[in-house]
Amino acid sequence: MELADRAVGFLLSLISVSIFTYYSFWVIILPFVNSDHFIHKYFLPQEYAILIPVFAGVTLLCFLSVFIGLVILKSKKKKA
């Protein structure tokens, strides 16, 4: 079981580092590369560099708000 946990942890770390590297290159380095360079075909337009994290953050806040609301409602039902 411990080996499986380590494998999952390694995989999650690898995915996180890959996403961080891709996003950092996309936001920091790509604006300084000529727009006709072949590397641009591997990246979305620059507008999405802001829209995707904002959408993910709003979605996360919505799910957290619903979760906290459900926990509060359940705790009030137990008291009554």
Backbone atoms as SQL, in Angstrom:
CREATE TABLE atoms (id INTEGER PRIMARY KEY, chain TEXT, resi INTEGER, resn TEXT, atom TEXT, x REAL, y REAL, z REAL);
INSERT INTO atoms VALUES
  (1, 'A', 1, 'MET', 'N', 0.820, -1.199, 0.000),
  (2, 'A', 1, 'MET', 'CA', 0.000, 0.000, 0.000),
  (3, 'A', 1, 'MET', 'C', 0.861, 1.259, 0.000),
  (4, 'A', 2, 'GLU', 'N', 1.967, 1.208, 0.730),
  (5, 'A', 2, 'GLU', 'CA', 2.836, 2.377, 0.809),
  (6, 'A', 2, 'GLU', 'C', 3.440, 2.705, -0.548),
  (7, 'A', 3, 'LEU', 'N', 3.772, 1.678, -1.317),
  (8, 'A', 3, 'LEU', 'CA', 4.343, 1.891, -2.639),
  (9, 'A', 3, 'LEU', 'C', 3.337, 2.573, -3.567),
  (10, 'A', 4, 'ALA', 'N', 2.075, 2.185, -3.470),
  (11, 'A', 4, 'ALA', 'CA', 1.038, 2.800, -4.291),
  (12, 'A', 4, 'ALA', 'C', 0.857, 4.270, -3.912),
  (13, 'A', 5, 'ASP', 'N', 0.905, 4.569, -2.629),
  (14, 'A', 5, 'ASP', 'CA', 0.784, 5.955, -2.182),
  (15, 'A', 5, 'ASP', 'C', 1.951, 6.794, -2.683),
  (16, 'A', 6, 'ARG', 'N', 3.127, 6.234, -2.654),
  (17, 'A', 6, 'ARG', 'CA', 4.306, 6.960, -3.142),
  (18, 'A', 6, 'ARG', 'C', 4.215, 7.186, -4.646),
  (19, 'A', 7, 'ALA', 'N', 3.692, 6.204, -5.372),
  (20, 'A', 7, 'ALA', 'CA', 3.547, 6.337, -6.820),
  (21, 'A', 7, 'ALA', 'C', 2.527, 7.423, -7.158),
  (22, 'A', 8, 'VAL', 'N', 1.425, 7.441, -6.434),
  (23, 'A', 8, 'VAL', 'CA', 0.406, 8.471, -6.661),
  (24, 'A', 8, 'VAL', 'C', 0.971, 9.846, -6.311),
  (25, 'A', 9, 'GLY', 'N', 1.691, 9.948, -5.218),
  (26, 'A', 9, 'GLY', 'CA', 2.306, 11.215, -4.833),
  (27, 'A', 9, 'GLY', 'C', 3.307, 11.691, -5.867),
  (28, 'A', 10, 'PHE', 'N', 4.115, 10.767, -6.376),
  (29, 'A', 10, 'PHE', 'CA', 5.088, 11.123, -7.412),
  (30, 'A', 10, 'PHE', 'C', 4.380, 11.585, -8.683),
  (31, 'A', 11, 'LEU', 'N', 3.315, 10.893, -9.061),
  (32, 'A', 11, 'LEU', 'CA', 2.573, 11.256, -10.258),
  (33, 'A', 11, 'LEU', 'C', 1.929, 12.631, -10.107),
  (34, 'A', 12, 'LEU', 'N', 1.336, 12.906, -8.952),
  (35, 'A', 12, 'LEU', 'CA', 0.735, 14.218, -8.713),
  (36, 'A', 12, 'LEU', 'C', 1.789, 15.319, -8.713),
  (37, 'A', 13, 'SER', 'N', 2.947, 15.049, -8.139),
  (38, 'A', 13, 'SER', 'CA', 4.032, 16.030, -8.154),
  (39, 'A', 13, 'SER', 'C', 4.518, 16.284, -9.572),
  (40, 'A', 14, 'LEU', 'N', 4.652, 15.239, -10.356),
  (41, 'A', 14, 'LEU', 'CA', 5.092, 15.372, -11.742),
  (42, 'A', 14, 'LEU', 'C', 4.087, 16.184, -12.562),
  (43, 'A', 15, 'ILE', 'N', 2.809, 15.926, -12.370),
  (44, 'A', 15, 'ILE', 'CA', 1.777, 16.686, -13.080),
  (45, 'A', 15, 'ILE', 'C', 1.811, 18.147, -12.665),
  (46, 'A', 16, 'SER', 'N', 1.956, 18.406, -11.373),
  (47, 'A', 16, 'SER', 'CA', 1.986, 19.789, -10.879),
  (48, 'A', 16, 'SER', 'C', 3.181, 20.555, -11.433),
  (49, 'A', 17, 'VAL', 'N', 4.344, 19.935, -11.442),
  (50, 'A', 17, 'VAL', 'CA', 5.543, 20.593, -11.970),
  (51, 'A', 17, 'VAL', 'C', 5.401, 20.832, -13.474),
  (52, 'A', 18, 'SER', 'N', 4.798, 19.886, -14.175),
  (53, 'A', 18, 'SER', 'CA', 4.598, 20.055, -15.620),
  (54, 'A', 18, 'SER', 'C', 3.659, 21.215, -15.912),
  (55, 'A', 19, 'ILE', 'N', 2.558, 21.307, -15.188),
  (56, 'A', 19, 'ILE', 'CA', 1.607, 22.401, -15.393),
  (57, 'A', 19, 'ILE', 'C', 2.254, 23.729, -15.039),
  (58, 'A', 20, 'PHE', 'N', 2.989, 23.774, -13.943),
  (59, 'A', 20, 'PHE', 'CA', 3.659, 25.011, -13.542),
  (60, 'A', 20, 'PHE', 'C', 4.672, 25.454, -14.593),
  (61, 'A', 21, 'THR', 'N', 5.458, 24.523, -15.123),
  (62, 'A', 21, 'THR', 'CA', 6.456, 24.848, -16.140),
  (63, 'A', 21, 'THR', 'C', 5.794, 25.335, -17.425),
  (64, 'A', 22, 'TYR', 'N', 4.755, 24.644, -17.853),
  (65, 'A', 22, 'TYR', 'CA', 4.026, 25.041, -19.072),
  (66, 'A', 22, 'TYR', 'C', 3.444, 26.438, -18.912),
  (67, 'A', 23, 'TYR', 'N', 2.764, 26.689, -17.793),
  (68, 'A', 23, 'TYR', 'CA', 2.123, 27.988, -17.573),
  (69, 'A', 23, 'TYR', 'C', 3.163, 29.097, -17.453),
  (70, 'A', 24, 'SER', 'N', 4.258, 28.828, -16.745),
  (71, 'A', 24, 'SER', 'CA', 5.303, 29.843, -16.601),
  (72, 'A', 24, 'SER', 'C', 5.918, 30.197, -17.946),
  (73, 'A', 25, 'PHE', 'N', 6.198, 29.196, -18.754),
  (74, 'A', 25, 'PHE', 'CA', 6.743, 29.457, -20.084),
  (75, 'A', 25, 'PHE', 'C', 5.742, 30.235, -20.926),
  (76, 'A', 26, 'TRP', 'N', 4.468, 29.868, -20.829),
  (77, 'A', 26, 'TRP', 'CA', 3.404, 30.503, -21.598),
  (78, 'A', 26, 'TRP', 'C', 3.268, 31.977, -21.246),
  (79, 'A', 27, 'VAL', 'N', 3.340, 32.302, -19.960),
  (80, 'A', 27, 'VAL', 'CA', 3.082, 33.665, -19.501),
  (81, 'A', 27, 'VAL', 'C', 4.336, 34.531, -19.513),
  (82, 'A', 28, 'ILE', 'N', 5.495, 33.967, -19.166),
  (83, 'A', 28, 'ILE', 'CA', 6.700, 34.776, -18.981),
  (84, 'A', 28, 'ILE', 'C', 7.554, 34.850, -20.244),
  (85, 'A', 29, 'ILE', 'N', 7.778, 33.733, -20.889),
  (86, 'A', 29, 'ILE', 'CA', 8.738, 33.695, -21.999),
  (87, 'A', 29, 'ILE', 'C', 8.080, 33.901, -23.359),
  (88, 'A', 30, 'LEU', 'N', 6.903, 33.319, -23.563),
  (89, 'A', 30, 'LEU', 'CA', 6.277, 33.349, -24.890),
  (90, 'A', 30, 'LEU', 'C', 5.988, 34.749, -25.430),
  (91, 'A', 31, 'PRO', 'N', 5.649, 35.745, -24.616),
  (92, 'A', 31, 'PRO', 'CA', 5.433, 37.087, -25.188),
  (93, 'A', 31, 'PRO', 'C', 6.675, 37.684, -25.853),
  (94, 'A', 32, 'PHE', 'N', 7.849, 37.203, -25.502),
  (95, 'A', 32, 'PHE', 'CA', 9.078, 37.729, -26.086),
  (96, 'A', 32, 'PHE', 'C', 9.539, 36.965, -27.325),
  (97, 'A', 33, 'VAL', 'N', 8.796, 35.940, -27.715),
  (98, 'A', 33, 'VAL', 'CA', 9.127, 35.144, -28.895),
  (99, 'A', 33, 'VAL', 'C', 8.302, 35.677, -30.064),
  (100, 'A', 34, 'ASN', 'N', 8.897, 35.734, -31.239),
  (101, 'A', 34, 'ASN', 'CA', 8.191, 36.221, -32.428),
  (102, 'A', 34, 'ASN', 'C', 6.911, 35.430, -32.655),
  (103, 'A', 35, 'SER', 'N', 5.862, 36.125, -33.089),
  (104, 'A', 35, 'SER', 'CA', 4.555, 35.478, -33.241),
  (105, 'A', 35, 'SER', 'C', 4.525, 34.465, -34.384),
  (106, 'A', 36, 'ASP', 'N', 5.471, 34.517, -35.309),
  (107, 'A', 36, 'ASP', 'CA', 5.497, 33.546, -36.399),
  (108, 'A', 36, 'ASP', 'C', 6.377, 32.330, -36.084),
  (109, 'A', 37, 'HIS', 'N', 6.905, 32.253, -34.888),
  (110, 'A', 37, 'HIS', 'CA', 7.738, 31.125, -34.483),
  (111, 'A', 37, 'HIS', 'C', 6.853, 29.889, -34.292),
  (112, 'A', 38, 'PHE', 'N', 7.394, 28.700, -34.596),
  (113, 'A', 38, 'PHE', 'CA', 6.610, 27.467, -34.536),
  (114, 'A', 38, 'PHE', 'C', 6.133, 27.117, -33.125),
  (115, 'A', 39, 'ILE', 'N', 6.789, 27.621, -32.092),
  (116, 'A', 39, 'ILE', 'CA', 6.446, 27.265, -30.712),
  (117, 'A', 39, 'ILE', 'C', 5.057, 27.770, -30.324),
  (118, 'A', 40, 'HIS', 'N', 4.571, 28.797, -31.010),
  (119, 'A', 40, 'HIS', 'CA', 3.257, 29.368, -30.677),
  (120, 'A', 40, 'HIS', 'C', 2.108, 28.405, -30.951),
  (121, 'A', 41, 'LYS', 'N', 2.315, 27.431, -31.811),
  (122, 'A', 41, 'LYS', 'CA', 1.217, 26.509, -32.104),
  (123, 'A', 41, 'LYS', 'C', 0.961, 25.535, -30.958),
  (124, 'A', 42, 'TYR', 'N', 1.857, 25.449, -29.986),
  (125, 'A', 42, 'TYR', 'CA', 1.677, 24.572, -28.838),
  (126, 'A', 42, 'TYR', 'C', 0.988, 25.252, -27.657),
  (127, 'A', 43, 'PHE', 'N', 0.663, 26.521, -27.787),
  (128, 'A', 43, 'PHE', 'CA', 0.069, 27.282, -26.689),
  (129, 'A', 43, 'PHE', 'C', -1.225, 27.936, -27.133),
  (130, 'A', 44, 'LEU', 'N', -2.126, 28.110, -26.188),
  (131, 'A', 44, 'LEU', 'CA', -3.365, 28.837, -26.447),
  (132, 'A', 44, 'LEU', 'C', -3.067, 30.327, -26.551),
  (133, 'A', 45, 'PRO', 'N', -4.028, 31.111, -27.051),
  (134, 'A', 45, 'PRO', 'CA', -3.833, 32.571, -27.080),
  (135, 'A', 45, 'PRO', 'C', -3.614, 33.136, -25.668),
  (136, 'A', 46, 'GLN', 'N', -2.966, 34.289, -25.596),
  (137, 'A', 46, 'GLN', 'CA', -2.584, 34.883, -24.307),
  (138, 'A', 46, 'GLN', 'C', -3.790, 35.216, -23.424),
  (139, 'A', 47, 'GLU', 'N', -4.959, 35.466, -24.000),
  (140, 'A', 47, 'GLU', 'CA', -6.134, 35.796, -23.195),
  (141, 'A', 47, 'GLU', 'C', -6.488, 34.668, -22.231),
  (142, 'A', 48, 'TYR', 'N', -6.254, 33.447, -22.660),
  (143, 'A', 48, 'TYR', 'CA', -6.581, 32.300, -21.823),
  (144, 'A', 48, 'TYR', 'C', -5.639, 32.157, -20.631),
  (145, 'A', 49, 'ALA', 'N', -4.506, 32.794, -20.681),
  (146, 'A', 49, 'ALA', 'CA', -3.565, 32.738, -19.549),
  (147, 'A', 49, 'ALA', 'C', -4.162, 33.390, -18.317),
  (148, 'A', 50, 'ILE', 'N', -5.096, 34.305, -18.502),
  (149, 'A', 50, 'ILE', 'CA', -5.787, 34.938, -17.379),
  (150, 'A', 50, 'ILE', 'C', -7.139, 34.267, -17.143),
  (151, 'A', 51, 'LEU', 'N', -7.861, 33.960, -18.218),
  (152, 'A', 51, 'LEU', 'CA', -9.205, 33.419, -18.080),
  (153, 'A', 51, 'LEU', 'C', -9.250, 32.053, -17.399),
  (154, 'A', 52, 'ILE', 'N', -8.322, 31.175, -17.718),
  (155, 'A', 52, 'ILE', 'CA', -8.346, 29.825, -17.142),
  (156, 'A', 52, 'ILE', 'C', -8.131, 29.852, -15.627),
  (157, 'A', 53, 'PRO', 'N', -7.109, 30.536, -15.093),
  (158, 'A', 53, 'PRO', 'CA', -6.965, 30.576, -13.629),
  (159, 'A', 53, 'PRO', 'C', -8.124, 31.291, -12.922),
  (160, 'A', 54, 'VAL', 'N', -8.674, 32.342, -13.540),
  (161, 'A', 54, 'VAL', 'CA', -9.816, 33.037, -12.930),
  (162, 'A', 54, 'VAL', 'C', -11.022, 32.112, -12.870),
  (163, 'A', 55, 'PHE', 'N', -11.301, 31.416, -13.955),
  (164, 'A', 55, 'PHE', 'CA', -12.416, 30.472, -13.979),
  (165, 'A', 55, 'PHE', 'C', -12.216, 29.354, -12.956),
  (166, 'A', 56, 'ALA', 'N', -10.998, 28.838, -12.866),
  (167, 'A', 56, 'ALA', 'CA', -10.712, 27.778, -11.891),
  (168, 'A', 56, 'ALA', 'C', -10.883, 28.292, -10.466),
  (169, 'A', 57, 'GLY', 'N', -10.442, 29.510, -10.197),
  (170, 'A', 57, 'GLY', 'CA', -10.585, 30.079, -8.857),
  (171, 'A', 57, 'GLY', 'C', -12.034, 30.317, -8.482),
  (172, 'A', 58, 'VAL', 'N', -12.823, 30.856, -9.402),
  (173, 'A', 58, 'VAL', 'CA', -14.247, 31.083, -9.126),
  (174, 'A', 58, 'VAL', 'C', -14.970, 29.759, -8.908),
  (175, 'A', 59, 'THR', 'N', -14.657, 28.760, -9.707),
  (176, 'A', 59, 'THR', 'CA', -15.265, 27.440, -9.540),
  (177, 'A', 59, 'THR', 'C', -14.902, 26.848, -8.187),
  (178, 'A', 60, 'LEU', 'N', -13.643, 26.959, -7.790),
  (179, 'A', 60, 'LEU', 'CA', -13.212, 26.445, -6.494),
  (180, 'A', 60, 'LEU', 'C', -13.931, 27.162, -5.353),
  (181, 'A', 61, 'LEU', 'N', -14.050, 28.482, -5.433),
  (182, 'A', 61, 'LEU', 'CA', -14.757, 29.234, -4.399),
  (183, 'A', 61, 'LEU', 'C', -16.232, 28.840, -4.325),
  (184, 'A', 62, 'CYS', 'N', -16.852, 28.594, -5.462),
  (185, 'A', 62, 'CYS', 'CA', -18.251, 28.155, -5.461),
  (186, 'A', 62, 'CYS', 'C', -18.407, 26.793, -4.780),
  (187, 'A', 63, 'PHE', 'N', -17.544, 25.843, -5.128),
  (188, 'A', 63, 'PHE', 'CA', -17.630, 24.529, -4.508),
  (189, 'A', 63, 'PHE', 'C', -17.349, 24.598, -3.010),
  (190, 'A', 64, 'LEU', 'N', -16.381, 25.410, -2.600),
  (191, 'A', 64, 'LEU', 'CA', -16.100, 25.558, -1.173),
  (192, 'A', 64, 'LEU', 'C', -17.269, 26.192, -0.438),
  (193, 'A', 65, 'SER', 'N', -17.902, 27.181, -1.049),
  (194, 'A', 65, 'SER', 'CA', -19.053, 27.826, -0.418),
  (195, 'A', 65, 'SER', 'C', -20.209, 26.849, -0.249),
  (196, 'A', 66, 'VAL', 'N', -20.477, 26.050, -1.266),
  (197, 'A', 66, 'VAL', 'CA', -21.547, 25.058, -1.174),
  (198, 'A', 66, 'VAL', 'C', -21.203, 24.022, -0.102),
  (199, 'A', 67, 'PHE', 'N', -19.968, 23.562, -0.070),
  (200, 'A', 67, 'PHE', 'CA', -19.550, 22.575, 0.924),
  (201, 'A', 67, 'PHE', 'C', -19.701, 23.121, 2.344),
  (202, 'A', 68, 'ILE', 'N', -19.229, 24.336, 2.572),
  (203, 'A', 68, 'ILE', 'CA', -19.332, 24.943, 3.904),
  (204, 'A', 68, 'ILE', 'C', -20.798, 25.147, 4.278),
  (205, 'A', 69, 'GLY', 'N', -21.620, 25.568, 3.330),
  (206, 'A', 69, 'GLY', 'CA', -23.046, 25.729, 3.590),
  (207, 'A', 69, 'GLY', 'C', -23.710, 24.424, 3.968),
  (208, 'A', 70, 'LEU', 'N', -23.374, 23.346, 3.273),
  (209, 'A', 70, 'LEU', 'CA', -23.947, 22.039, 3.605),
  (210, 'A', 70, 'LEU', 'C', -23.493, 21.560, 4.981),
  (211, 'A', 71, 'VAL', 'N', -22.249, 21.797, 5.325),
  (212, 'A', 71, 'VAL', 'CA', -21.749, 21.395, 6.641),
  (213, 'A', 71, 'VAL', 'C', -22.459, 22.178, 7.736),
  (214, 'A', 72, 'ILE', 'N', -22.660, 23.455, 7.531),
  (215, 'A', 72, 'ILE', 'CA', -23.365, 24.278, 8.523),
  (216, 'A', 72, 'ILE', 'C', -24.809, 23.798, 8.677),
  (217, 'A', 73, 'LEU', 'N', -25.479, 23.499, 7.562),
  (218, 'A', 73, 'LEU', 'CA', -26.860, 23.014, 7.649),
  (219, 'A', 73, 'LEU', 'C', -26.948, 21.668, 8.370),
  (220, 'A', 74, 'LYS', 'N', -26.019, 20.770, 8.104),
  (221, 'A', 74, 'LYS', 'CA', -26.023, 19.472, 8.779),
  (222, 'A', 74, 'LYS', 'C', -25.745, 19.625, 10.268),
  (223, 'A', 75, 'SER', 'N', -24.847, 20.523, 10.634),
  (224, 'A', 75, 'SER', 'CA', -24.542, 20.690, 12.059),
  (225, 'A', 75, 'SER', 'C', -25.724, 21.297, 12.802),
  (226, 'A', 76, 'LYS', 'N', -26.500, 22.147, 12.147),
  (227, 'A', 76, 'LYS', 'CA', -27.697, 22.717, 12.788),
  (228, 'A', 76, 'LYS', 'C', -28.781, 21.667, 12.944),
  (229, 'A', 77, 'LYS', 'N', -28.899, 20.741, 12.005),
  (230, 'A', 77, 'LYS', 'CA', -29.896, 19.669, 12.114),
  (231, 'A', 77, 'LYS', 'C', -29.563, 18.722, 13.263),
  (232, 'A', 78, 'LYS', 'N', -28.294, 18.466, 13.504),
  (233, 'A', 78, 'LYS', 'CA', -27.882, 17.576, 14.593),
  (234, 'A', 78, 'LYS', 'C', -28.182, 18.178, 15.958),
  (235, 'A', 79, 'LYS', 'N', -28.071, 19.507, 16.093),
  (236, 'A', 79, 'LYS', 'CA', -28.330, 20.175, 17.365),
  (237, 'A', 79, 'LYS', 'C', -29.822, 20.131, 17.712),
  (238, 'A', 80, 'ALA', 'N', -30.670, 20.208, 16.701),
  (239, 'A', 80, 'ALA', 'CA', -32.114, 20.283, 16.946),
  (240, 'A', 80, 'ALA', 'C', -32.731, 18.947, 17.241);
